[in-house]
Amino acid sequence: MTVPRLPYVGRFAPTPSGPLHFGSLVAATGSWLEARAHAGRWLLRIEDLDTPRKVPGAEEAILAALGAFGFEWDGPVVRQSERTGAYAAAFERLRQAGQVYPCACTRREIADSALARDGSPRYPGTCRDGLPPGRRPRAWRVRAEGLACFDDAIQGPQREELAEEIGDFIVRRADGIFAYQLAVVVDDAEAGVSHVVRGADLLESTGRQILLQRLLGLPQPAYAHLPVAANTAGEKLSKQTLARALDAASAPATLVAALDFLGQRPPPALARASLAEVWAWAGAHWRLEQVPRCRSIAVASTHDEECP
C-alpha cells in the first residue's frame, strides 16, 4: 500500500520588533526556496502576540521589504494578535488534562537556578505540586517530561531530556499573554505546516514545541535549522545588535550574498543581474544539502563569512 505524500507547506514568521535585516533575509530565502523546490506553499505569519515588543510601523516595513526583494507568499498574512481564541482553547485543553499548573515564582526567584539547555535558568519545580502558602498564581507552566527527538535536516540528530535539559516552561505569562511556544505549535498545525525552515537560534525551542505537539495531539513538522548570521563579535544580527535594515536599492546583490551565505555558491557576476534573474538562478540551483552545517556564521559589513 502506498502512503500518500502530504503537500509541502512552509512558512516565514517574523516578529514586528524592527525592520528586516540580513539575518532575516537568510531565513526567508532558505525557507522560500526549500518550499518552492518541493512545489509547496509558503505562508507568511506576523508573530505580534508579544505586544510589548511590537514597534509601530514595523509590520508595514517588513511586508514592504519582502515585496521589494521579490518574495511572494500564498494566502493572506496571518497575525498572531488575531488568534488569541485559538491559543486560549489549546491552553484550556492542557489545563483540563492537568498538563499545566499555576506558578507564583518571579524571574528573580529562579535566577540562580541551574541552567537549561538554552542557557536560561531551569525552573526548579517550586510550584509543581501546588502553590506555596500565601502565594498567588502568576504564570502557567507545562510539565516537561520525557524525550524530544528529531532529525534536523541541517543540524543533524537532536535529543533532549525535557525535564533535565529544559524544565517546566511557561505557556501563559504573568501578563496574560500566551507564550511563543504555544502559539507557534497551534498556528503551524492549523495552517498545515509540514516543514519548518528557520534559524538555528530557535533550535533549542524545538523540544518545547515537540512536547506541546505531543500533548495537544498535533502533527510534528520536519525541521531544518539554518545557520544564523552573526556579527564579528559572534552576536546574532538583530535589532539589539544594531543590524542594518535591508536596502531595497541593493536587493539583487544582497540576495546573492544571502545565497552565498547559505552555501549555494552563486557566480559573482550574478550580483550585477536583475532581481528576477537572481531568483531564477536560485530556484534552478537551490540545494538544502549545501547549507553549512553550523549554527552561526560571522558576517562582515561586506557580507563575507566563515563558519566558526
Secondary structure, DSSP 8 states (H G I E B T S, - for coil): --------EEEE---SSS--BHHHHHHHHHHHHHHHHTT-EEEEEE----GGG--TTHHHHHHHHHHHTT---SS--EEGGG-HHHHHHHHHHHHHTT-EEEE---HHHHTTS-B-TTSSB----TTTTS--TT----EEEE---SEEEEEETTTEEEEEEIIIII-SEEEE-TTS-B-HHHHHHHHHHHHT--EEEEEGGGGGGHHHHHHHHHHHT----EEEEE-EEE-TTS-B-STTTT--B--GGGHHHHHHHHHHHTT----GGGGGS-HHHHHHHHHHH--GGGS-SSSEEEE-TT--EE--
